[in-house]
Amino acid sequence: MEYITSLKEGKADTCLFGGKASNIFTLIKNEVNVPSGYAISTKAFALFLEESRIKPIIKEIFAKEYNPKEVIEISTKIKKLFLTSEVPSNIISEIQQKHIKEFSDIDEHNSYVVRSSANYEDSNNFSFAGQAQSFLNIRSITEIISSIKMCWASLFSPQILLYLIQLNKRGFNITPLNLEMAIIVQRMLKPQVSGVLFTANVINNNKDQMMINSTWGLGETITNNTIIPDMIIIQKNGFEIMKITIGKKEKTSVANPKGDSTILIDTERKYREICSLNSSQLMQIHNLGLKLEALFNYPQDIEWAIENNTLYILQSRPITTLLKK
């Protein structure tokens, strides 16, 4: 296929598949559990811009420098262009073929997640984390294609346009025209517990400690700051649990049983008052953290989830805040 590759067959290439997907390829090659799926390359993004005739319009918009007051108007205009344009038929055909091949053993009750993977994302020098959109609990090819367009459009979100202004003030010469977006489509997990592992303590910058944030259900309540999660501090060498702080965890994010996206439900009181991870799970996460830090040769910010007692890694990227202190 010209535009799509299976996650288990892909080769790390940030220009072609972005930072997030490239790191996922590396994880799979090193026998780390990652939800199955496929990646759509930046070549598809480029073809969409060409065939939809959006590219010259974007070039004209960014032919001059823009200022913070203009970003909402610019972003809204570009998003409308993306959402009202058709994805090229050959890309849709490849998506349909690859989707059937990758998910032939998944029943009708399963769903998918569509995630961004920009060419500058998840690198040591930049912090685009969370600025482009992801779409959870998507149930059909039609919805996947719609979500892909929204992911592509989010490359020109107000947050990213403002971030580029900041980068250029720091001496980086990056314009929106330098950005390209690959896409990841994966089986959506329905985890009992999810969270984030930092293989360095980001509170005090101690690289001899790990910090875990965890909660029940999907981890978006942590990344979106919806709840106060459990926080566990672990000594990196020797696995010693140094501190456990029980978070309130008032809400749990779960797949919407009546449609796409997710919903928040009240967490049962007994689960609010206990740690969402047991000692065996903590040791498993710790050990995997050691492996990934060694693999990428730098402290990692790792999103993980546990579904039916199996630990999965959703993504791993450098802790960019350590570079700034």
N, C-alpha and C positions, 0 to 999 in steps of 0.2 A: 504494500500500500504506500501511496505517495505522502499522505498527510498524517497517518495514524500508526502507532505501534503499541503492542501489548506492554504493560508495565514490566512484565518478567523478561521481555526481550530487548527493552530499550537500553541505549548507551548514553551515559552522562554527557550532555552537551547543552550548556546554558543558552547558547544562541538559538538552538533549535527547539529545546524543550523547557527552557527556563530553569531557575534554581531549584524550585520545589520538586518538580518531576525528576530532575537529574539526581537529586539526593535520594529520591525514592528508588530509582534504578539501582543506585549504589547499595541501598539497604537490602533490596531483594537479592542482589548478587552475593551479599554477605549473610544470607539465610536468616534475615530478620522478617518476622511476620508483618506483612502489609496487606490491607484489603485488596482483592483482585480488581483489575480494571485495565484501562488503556489511556494513552496520552495523545493529544492532538497537537501537532507541532505549530510553531510560529509561521510556517509556510501557509497554513490554512488561514491564519489571521491576515497575512499579507495578501493572499488571493481575495479574501473577502473585501479588504480595503480597495483593491484594484477593480474588481467586478462591480462593486456597488457604487463606484465613483466617489467614495468618501475621501480617499487619499488626497486629491487636490484641494478639497475643501478644508481638510485639517492642515495641510501645508499653508494655505492662505491664512487660516486663523492664527497659526503660530509663526508666521513670517516676521512678526514683530514681538517684542517682549510683552508679556502680560503682567498685570499686577494683581495683588490679592483681592481687590474689589471686583475683579472681572471673572474670578474662577467659577462662581456658581452659574453665571450666564453662559460661559463657554462650555462648562460640563453638561449643562442641560441641553444645549444645542447639539453637542456631539452624541449624547445618549439617544436623543430622538432620531438622529441619522442612523445609528446602529440598529435600533429597534424596529425601524420602518424599512430596513433593507433585508433582502433575501440572502440566506447562506447559499453559496454555489452548490449546484446539484451533485457534482462529483464528490464534494466533501460530505454531503448528507448521505450519499450512497455508501461511502467508506464507513461512516459512523454506524449505519444500519448493519452492514456486514460484520464489522468488528464487535459490535454490541452483542449480536446473536452468538458469535463465536466465543466471546469471553464469558458470557453469562448464561450459556445454554443449560447449565445445571441449577440455576436459581429459579425458585418458584415465583408465582405471581404475587406473593405477599411481600417480596423483597423490594427494596427501592435503592436509589443511587444518590451519590453526591457529585456535584460538579464544582471543581475548584480551579482557581487561577494559578498560573505558574509563569510569572513574568521573567524576562531575561535578566533584569537587575535584582530580582527577588532572592532572598535567602543567601546573600553573599556576605563576606566579612565586612564590606565597606558601607553597606546600605541597610536601612531598616524599613522595608516596605511591608513588613509583617502586618496582616490584618487590614491593609488599606484597599486591597482589591477584594471583590466579593466572592463568596462561596454560596452554593445553594444545596440545601439538605433535603432528603426524603423526596427525591424526584422520581416519578413513577413511569414515565413513558418517553419514547424517542422524541416525540414532539416537544415535551417539556424540557428534555435535555438540550435540544437545539436552541430553544428559547433562552435557556439558562446560559448556554455558551455565548450567545450574543450579549447578554447582560454582563457576563464576566469580561468579555472584550471591552465593552463600553466602560466598565469600572476602572479601566486603565487610565481613563481621563476624568476620574472622580475629583471633586474639590480637594479631598485630602491629599491625593497624589500630586495634583497641580501645585498645591501649596508646599508640599514637601520638596518638589523640584526647585521651587524658588529658594528654599532654605539651603538645599545642596549647592546651588549655584553661587549663593553668597559665601559658602565655605570653599569655593574654588573649583567645584566640579562643573564641568561643562556638559550638562545633560538637558536635552529638551524633550518634550513629549514625543517628538518624532523619532527619538532614539529608542523608545520603549516598544516592546513587542510582547505578545501574550500567547503562551501555550495553555492548554486546558488538560485537566486530569478528570476522568470519569471513573468512579470506583463504586463497588458495592458498599452501601451504607450499613455500618454496624449498628446494632441495637445493644449497646453496652450496659452492663450493670454499674460499672464505675469508669470514670474518665478523669483525665487531668493533664497537668504539665509537669515535666521534670526539667529542672535546671541542674546541669552537672557542675555548676559552681553556685555558691550562695549569693544571689543577686542583691540581697539586702545589705550585706557587709563586704561584698566582693571577695569572699574567702573561697579560693579555688580548692581548698582541702575539704570542703563540705558540699553536699548536694541539697537542693531544696525541692520538695514535691508539693504541689497543690492538687487536691483531688476532691471529687464530689460524686454523688450518685447520678446515673444517667449519662447524658451527653455532656461533653466538656465545654460547649459553647457558653454555658452559664459562667464559666471561669474566664474565658477569653473575652466575653462581653461585659465582664464585671457586674453580672446580674446578682450574684450571691457572694458570700464570704465562704471560701472553701476551707477544707482542712489543710493545715500546713505542717509538713514534717521535715525536720532538719536531720540529715544523716551524715555521719563522718564518712568521707569518701573511701579511705583505706581502712579495711577491716569491718565495714558495715556495723557501725554503732549508731543506734537511734538516739539522737541527742535531745530532741524536743518534739513533742506533738501538741499542736494547738487545734482544738476542735472548732471548725467553722460553723456558722449558723445553718447554712445549706437549706434555707426555707423553701426554695423552689427546686424542682427537678425538670430538666429538659428531656422530652421524649418525642419520638416521631409522631406526627399527627395521624391518628388512625382513620381520619375521614378525608384525607387529602394530602397535598404536598406540604413541605416545610415542617416545622416542629411546633410543639406547644409546651407551655409551662404548667406543671401541676404542683400542688402542695406536697412537700416531702412529709412522710409520716413522722410524727414527733420522735419515735424511738430511733429513727435513722438520723435525725438532726443531731442527736446527742452522743452518737458514737462515731469513731473514725471510719471513714469509708474504705480504708485499706487495712488488711491484717498483716502480720509480720512476714508471712510467706510471700505475699504480693509485693510488699516493700522490698524484700530482698531480691525478688525477680526484677523489679524496676531498677533497683540500684545496679545490679549486675549488667543489665542491658545498657544502662547509662555509661558504665565504664567502657563497654564494648564500642559504643557509638562515639564517645569522646576520642578514643584511640583511633577509630576508623577515620574520622574527619580531622583529627589532629588539632582539635580546639574545643573548649567547653561548649556544650550544646544546649539549646532550648528545644525540648522534645515534647510533642503532643502524643499522648498514648490513650488507649482505651482497652478495657477488659470485657470481652464478650464470652460468656459461657466458659469461664476460667482460662481463656486464651488471651495472652497479652499481644496487642497489635500496636504498631507504631504508625501514626498518621503523617507525621513529618518531623524532620530534624534539621535545625538551622543553627548557625553560630549565635552565641549570646553577644550581640553587637554592643550592648551597654558596657561590657567589660573593656571594650576598646576605647571608650570615651572617658574613663576615669583613671 
